[in-house]
Amino acid sequence: MTVGDWRSVPSVLEGAIRIVMLGDVVGKPGVRIACRAAAWLRREIGAAVIIANAENAADGSGLRCDQYRKLIDAGIDGITLGDHVYRRREIIDVLERESNIIRPANLPAEAPGRTHMTLPTEGGHLLLVTAALGRVFMKPVDCPFRAVERIVGDPALGAGLRLVDFHAEATSDMQLMGRFLDGRVTGVLGTHTHVATADSQILPGGTGFQCDVGMTGPFESILGRKVDPVLKAALTGLPVPFQVSTGDVRMNATWLDADPTTGRCLAIGRIDVAEAEIPD
């Protein structure tokens, strides 16, 4: 059964670079479909570069070293993380050593890990990727606007294409970041809520925007976790452990066609595909 609109994704615009970002990868099911989808995204969707937010890969919270390696080996070009960045301490060494995985830029300066990455695309073009945490309903962090501005405004980084993963709770926060960076970056894509929003658009200055890309993982769930334990915790107030669900595994992603000369977004759209629809 077709669950989304991926069959209607148009061909890549002539001269454009297609960037694809996967919504929060949750648990083993999310890692599995993300790895399975990477080659398919290049072949069927025309992705030139693929980024995934993988901060929920390790049983719903954090990222393990072996999962990082699986995603990269499968063809994911870069990985962003969010508020669970250090939940699995083993990933700290990877964050400090590897150039294709980043932490949120508005954590303290002493926090381990890179705040941005530069990924090569077709034709020798470069994509600068950074990430930040929102502040509404989130833990205290430095100003996300100024943190991102320092990175995307740095001429020394020299990438014509720029993408921001804004890991935030409130849609108002996400919209503000989009407007703040409009005309200065190729795209601002939100993550964290695990629910894809229907507001993909190109802002007046040429920046592609969506409040939240969604989730890559089990949709027969509450944000990727089994329904009954979450419901029990809500009804009783008891500290119930939450396990990652396994049913109805899907991938939410967003694609942007970008002009590598101007850095502007030319087209944007969403992908919602069931695991069974992705051929081996």
N, C-alpha and C positions, 0 to 999 in steps of 0.2 A: 504494500500500500504506500502510495506517495504521501508523505506527511508535509512536504514543504514546496517551495517554489524553485528549487535548484534547476529543474528542467527548462525554466524560462530565462535562466541567466544568459545574457547576450554574449556574443563573441567579444574578445578584447578589442577596444577601439584602436584604430590604426595609429601606430607610433606611441601607444600608451604602455605603461607597466601596470600589470594587475597584482595588487597586494591583497592577500587573504589573511584575516585574523580569526582564530578560533576562540569561542567563548570558553569560560572557565572549564578546564578539564578536571572531571571529578572521578576519583577512584580508579580501580583497575578497568572498569568498563569504559571510562572516558579515555584512558591511555590507549586502550585497545582500538577504539574507533578512530582516534586521532592518528595513530600509526597507520592504520589501514587506509585512511582517507588521504594521506599526504600525496601519494603518487596519483591517485584519482583526481585530486584538486588540480594538479599540474596538467593532467591529460584531458580531463573533461571541462574544467572551469577555466583553464588557462593561467593558473597562478604562476607568477614569476618569483614570488617570495612568500613564505608562509610563516606567520607568527602565532604562537599559542600562549594564552595565560594558563599556567599549569600549577597554580598555588594550592589547588585542592586535590592533586593527583594521589597523594599518599593517604589512603583511607579517608579522604575528604578534607584533609588539613595538612598542607605542606607538600614538599616534593622530595623524593628520595633520589640518590645518585643513579641507581639503576634505571629509574623511570626517566630521568633526564637523558641518559644515554640512549634509551629506546626511542624516545621522541626525536632526538637529533639524528640517529642512525636511520630512522624511517623517512626522513626528509623534511622535518620541521626545521626551518632556518634559524629561528630565534625564540627564546622563551622569556616571558615576563612573569613577575610574581607580585603578590599583593600583601595584605595584612598578615597572612600566615607564612611569610617569607622564611622565618627562622624556626618554624615549628618542628622541623626535622633538622637537627643541628649538623648532620652529616653533609647537608647541601652547602654549608658555609665554605668549605674548601673548593667546591665547584664554582661558587659565586666569585671567589677571589682569583681562581685560576683561568676560567674560561671566558671567552669574549662574546659568546652568543646567549648569555643569560643575564638578566638584570634584576636589581631590587628597586623598590620605589625611591625616587630621587629626593623626596622630602623627609626621609628618615634622618636622624642625626648624621653629621659628617663622618663620625667615627664608625658608623654601622658598616659591616663588611659587605663587599660586593660592588659591582659597577652600577652607575646610575644611567648609563646609556650604552647602546651598542650600534655599530655601523655594519649593515649587512649588504653584501654585493648582490646586484640584480643583473638581469640580462642587459647586454650592451654596455657593460662596464659602469652602470649607474649605481649610486649608493643610497641606501635607505637608513636614515638615522631613526632609532627607536628609543623612546624613553617612557617612563611610567611614574605615576604619582598616586598617593592616597588622598581621598577626600577627607573632609573634616566634620561634616554633618553626620551625626550618629556613628562616628568612628573614633578610634583611640586618638589621643592628642599627637599631632605631628606638626612639622614645620609647614609654612605656607606652600601649598601645592602650586599656586600660580607663579610665584617668584622662582621656585625650584625648577619648574619646567622652562620658564622664560630664560633662565641662565644657560640652559643647555641648548634649546632650539635657536637662541640668539647668538651662540658662539660661532663666529666665522671660521675659527680654526678647525671646526669639525667638518666643514666642507661638503656636506651631503645636500643635494638638491631636493631630495624627498625626505619628509619628516613625518613620523607617526607617533602619536601619544596614546598610551593605554592609561585611561584615568579610572582607577580602581576606587569607586565611590558608591555610597549608599543612596544618596538623594539625587533625584533627577534634576533638581534645581542646581545642585553642585555641578553636575555633568554639563548641563546647558551653559552654565557660566564659563566653564573651561572652554567649551567650544567657541563661544563668542569672544572670549579673551584672546584666543589664539587664531581666530578666523583671519585668513589671508597670510598667516605666518607659517602654517604647517599644512601638510597634505591631508591629514586626517586626525580626528580626535574620536576614539572609540572607547566606550565605557565597558567596564567589567565589574564583577563582584556580586550583583544581585541574582545571577543565574537565570534571569528571565529576559528574553529578547524583547526589545521595544520596537514598536512599529513606526519609528521616526527617522529612519535613515534618510539623509538629505545632504545637499550641498549648500553650505552657508553662503551669504552674499560675497564674501571675500575669496571664495574658492576652496574652502576647507570641507572635506567630507566629514559627516558627523552622525553618530548614533549614540543614544543614551546608554544602552547596554547591548552587547553582542549576544548574550545569552549563555547557554551551558552546553558543554560537550560531555555527555554522560547519560545516566539512567533517568528517564522522565517519569517513570512510574514511581514517584518519590515526592518528598518535600525537599526541593533544592538539591536533589541527589541522594538524600538519606531515606531509609525505609520509613514508610508512613506511620506505622503503628507506634514505634518508640517515640517519635516526635509528637504525635498526638497525645500519647500518655503523659509525656512531660508537660505539655501545654495544659492538660486537664487536671493534673494532680500536683504539679509543682515539684515532683520528685526528680532527683538527678539521674536521669535515664541515659545510658550510653546510646549513641546514634551510630548505626552501621550504614555503609554505602549500599544503596539498592542495586538491583541488577536488571530490572525490567525496562523495556522500551528504550533501548539505547539509541541516542541520536547525536548529531553534531549540529550545533548552531555556529554559524560563521558569517562574517561580513566581508565583501569584496569591494575594493576601490580600484578604479582605473585612473592612473595618475599620469600627468604630462611630465616627463623627466626633465624637460627644459625649464618649465616655470614652477614645477612643484605643486601645481594646482590639481585638485580632484576634478575629473571630467565626468565620472559616473560612479554610482554606489548602489549596492543592493545586498540582500540577505540570502543566506542559504540555510535550509533546515532539511536535513537528510537523515533517514533511518539507516541503521547499520546494515540491514538486510539489502538495502538498495545499492550499496557500494560493492562493486564486483571485486573478486580477489585478483 
